Amino acid sequence: MQAQILNVEKARVERDSSNYFTGKLGVNLNLFNRATGREGKTDHFIGLTGNGNIGYVSKHNTYLLLGSYNYVRLRSATQVETGYVHGRVTFRRQERLSYESFGQLQYDYNRGLELRALAGAGIRFAVVRKENLRFHLGTGVMYEHERWHNLQEDRYIRKHMPKLSNYASVRLPLNPYLELSTIHYYQVGYDQPHDQFRHRFSGDVSLAVKVNTWLQITTNFAHTYENQPIVPIPNYLYSLTNGLQVSF
């Protein structure tokens, strides 16, 4: 549902050591059938959500690769199918001021997003770096290419746009078994052919409950608002998911 609107803070790690791999894998599956109408017909529901990430931490840099897939099928028709792959490198990771570069591929067929490809770079500043609180601010520029399918008019729209991307992120361990992480973005670009600015505000809030050293129960809320969607879709979208996550 989003463009670079993902909680990369969930994938970051903070250790004193270096030169190691780390990762997380989560999946949520829903299957049920339900009678509908007086005729006793049955509708089947299938929902599958999967996400994962892997990272490598070197002495000076952090390398992250994140992916997600969401699929919902109801009444013999696909209602939701979305996915993305996101790569990010943080240079000088232990410094208060670090540098980042990133790229992403994404699609959301049922909203009409055939492809979104973006790449960018920026700076990341550690406002607070304490054991019980980490607060970061980031800003940078990116270039975004989109191909949309206007489902109402059955036509395709392509957009190429440079954008300014800003974010604020917080990681807050509430106790040894509970951690809150959140990131919120503000992105803006000037659409020259239409002579207007396109604003996007988005956020992700995640709560992880630690069952043991490798298993967590997660609750995630993601939302996004666009003042001028490319195709006629709702300005505001949100999702709330619960699931399991395995860490290594």
C-alpha positions in Angstrom: 0.0 0.0 0.0 2.9 2.4 0.3 6.0 3.8 -1.3 9.1 3.5 0.9 6.5 3.5 3.7 7.9 0.7 5.7 9.4 0.4 9.1 13.1 -0.1 8.4 13.6 0.4 12.2 12.3 -3.1 12.8 15.1 -4.5 10.7 17.9 -2.5 12.3 20.1 -4.1 15.0 22.2 -2.4 17.6 25.1 -4.5 18.8 28.7 -3.7 19.8 30.1 -6.5 17.5 30.3 -6.5 13.7 30.7 -8.7 10.7 27.5 -10.8 11.2 24.2 -11.6 9.5 20.8 -11.1 11.1 17.2 -11.5 9.9 13.6 -11.9 10.7 10.7 -13.8 9.0 7.0 -13.4 9.7 3.9 -15.1 8.2 0.2 -14.9 8.8 -2.3 -17.2 7.1 -6.2 -17.0 7.3 -8.5 -19.7 5.9 -12.2 -20.0 6.4 -15.5 -20.5 4.7 -18.8 -19.0 5.5 -22.4 -19.5 4.4 -24.0 -16.6 2.6 -27.6 -16.0 1.6 -30.6 -18.1 2.2 -29.5 -20.7 -0.4 -26.8 -21.9 1.8 -24.0 -21.1 -0.6 -20.5 -20.9 0.8 -17.9 -18.3 0.3 -14.2 -19.1 0.8 -11.7 -16.6 2.2 -7.9 -16.9 1.9 -5.5 -14.4 3.4 -1.7 -14.7 3.3 0.8 -12.1 4.6 4.5 -12.7 4.6 7.4 -10.4 5.4 11.1 -10.9 6.0 14.4 -9.2 6.1 18.1 -10.0 6.2 20.9 -7.7 7.1 24.7 -7.7 7.3 26.5 -5.6 9.8 30.1 -4.7 9.0 32.5 -2.6 11.0 31.3 0.7 9.5 28.2 0.0 7.4 24.8 -1.8 7.6 23.2 -3.6 4.6 19.5 -4.4 4.7 17.2 -6.2 2.3 13.5 -6.3 3.1 10.5 -7.9 1.4 6.8 -8.2 1.9 3.8 -10.0 0.2 0.1 -9.7 0.9 -2.6 -11.7 -0.8 -6.4 -11.9 -0.1 -8.9 -13.9 -2.1 -12.6 -13.8 -1.5 -15.6 -15.1 -3.5 -13.3 -16.7 -6.1 -11.6 -13.4 -6.9 -8.4 -11.8 -5.8 -9.2 -8.8 -3.7 -5.7 -7.8 -2.6 -2.2 -8.6 -4.0 0.7 -6.4 -3.1 4.4 -6.8 -2.6 7.7 -4.9 -2.4 11.5 -5.5 -2.2 13.5 -2.8 -0.5 17.3 -2.5 -0.2 19.2 0.0 2.0 22.8 0.7 3.0 23.7 2.9 6.0 27.3 4.2 5.9 29.2 5.2 9.1 26.5 3.4 11.1 28.1 4.1 14.5 28.4 7.8 14.0 25.7 10.3 15.1 25.5 11.6 11.5 25.4 8.7 9.0 24.5 8.4 5.3 22.0 6.2 3.5 21.2 5.0 0.0 18.2 3.0 -0.9 16.1 1.4 -3.7 12.7 -0.2 -3.9 10.4 -2.1 -6.3 6.7 -2.4 -5.5 3.3 -3.3 -6.9 -0.3 -3.2 -5.8 -2.5 -4.6 -8.5 -5.9 -4.1 -7.1 -5.3 -0.4 -6.5 -4.0 -0.1 -10.1 -0.3 0.2 -9.2 1.5 -1.9 -11.8 5.0 -0.8 -10.8 6.7 1.6 -8.6 10.5 1.9 -8.8 12.5 4.4 -6.7 16.1 5.1 -5.7 17.5 7.7 -3.4 20.0 8.8 -0.9 20.1 11.0 2.3 21.5 11.6 5.7 20.4 10.1 9.1 20.9 11.9 12.4 20.8 10.2 15.8 19.0 12.6 18.1 18.9 10.2 21.1 21.0 7.0 21.4 20.2 5.5 24.7 19.7 1.8 25.7 16.0 2.4 26.3 15.3 4.9 23.5 16.6 5.5 20.0 15.3 8.5 18.1 16.5 9.3 14.5 15.7 11.9 11.9 16.4 11.5 8.2 16.1 13.5 5.1 17.1 12.9 1.5 16.1 13.0 -2.2 14.7 10.2 -4.3 13.6 9.7 -7.9 10.3 7.8 -8.4 8.9 6.0 -11.4 5.3 4.8 -11.4 3.0 3.0 -13.8 -0.6 3.1 -12.9 -3.7 1.4 -14.4 -6.8 3.5 -14.2 -9.3 0.7 -13.6 -12.3 3.0 -14.2 -11.2 4.3 -17.6 -9.0 1.3 -18.5 -6.0 3.3 -19.4 -2.4 3.5 -18.2 -0.6 6.5 -16.6 3.2 6.9 -16.2 4.8 9.3 -13.7 8.5 10.3 -13.3 9.1 12.6 -10.4 12.0 13.7 -8.1 10.9 13.9 -4.4 12.1 15.1 -1.1 11.8 12.4 1.6 11.9 13.0 5.3 11.3 10.7 8.2 11.4 10.4 12.0 11.8 7.0 13.7 11.7 5.7 17.3 12.7 2.4 18.9 11.4 2.1 22.4 12.0 -1.1 24.5 9.2 -0.9 27.0 10.5 -3.9 29.0 12.7 -7.0 28.2 9.7 -8.6 26.5 8.0 -5.7 24.7 9.3 -3.3 22.1 7.6 -0.5 20.2 9.1 0.8 16.9 7.6 3.5 14.6 8.6 5.5 11.6 6.7 8.3 9.9 7.5 9.8 6.5 6.7 13.0 4.7 7.4 13.0 1.0 6.7 15.7 -1.5 7.3 16.1 -5.3 6.4 18.6 -8.0 4.4 17.1 -10.8 5.5 19.4 -13.7 3.0 18.2 -16.4 0.1 18.9 -14.0 1.7 22.0 -12.3 1.0 20.8 -8.8 2.8 19.4 -5.7 2.0 15.9 -4.6 2.2 15.3 -0.9 2.4 12.0 0.8 2.3 11.4 4.6 2.6 7.8 5.9 3.5 5.9 9.0 4.1 2.5 10.5 3.8 1.5 14.1 4.9 -2.0 15.3 4.6 -3.7 18.7 6.6 -6.9 19.2 6.1 -9.2 22.2 9.0 -11.5 22.8 8.0 -15.2 23.5 11.6 -16.5 23.5 14.9 -15.7 22.0 13.8 -16.4 18.4 9.9 -16.0 18.4 7.8 -12.8 18.7 4.1 -11.9 18.4 3.7 -8.8 16.4 1.0 -6.2 15.9 1.5 -3.7 13.0 -0.5 -0.6 12.0 0.4 1.1 8.7 -1.4 4.1 7.1 -0.8 6.5 4.3 -2.4 9.7 3.0 -1.9 11.3 -0.5 -3.5 14.6 -1.3 -3.5 13.9 -5.1 -3.6 10.2 -6.0 -2.6 9.4 -9.5 -5.8 7.4 -10.2 -9.2 7.7 -8.4 -8.6 5.8 -5.2 -9.2 6.8 -1.5 -6.8 9.4 -0.2 -6.3 7.6 3.1 -5.5 3.9 3.5 -4.6 1.8 6.5 -4.0 -1.8 7.6 -3.8 -3.6 10.9 -2.2 -7.0 11.1 -1.2 -9.5 13.7 1.1 -12.4 13.3 4.3 -14.3 14.3 7.9 -13.4 13.6 11.0 -15.5 13.8 14.4 -13.8 14.4 17.9 -15.1 13.8 
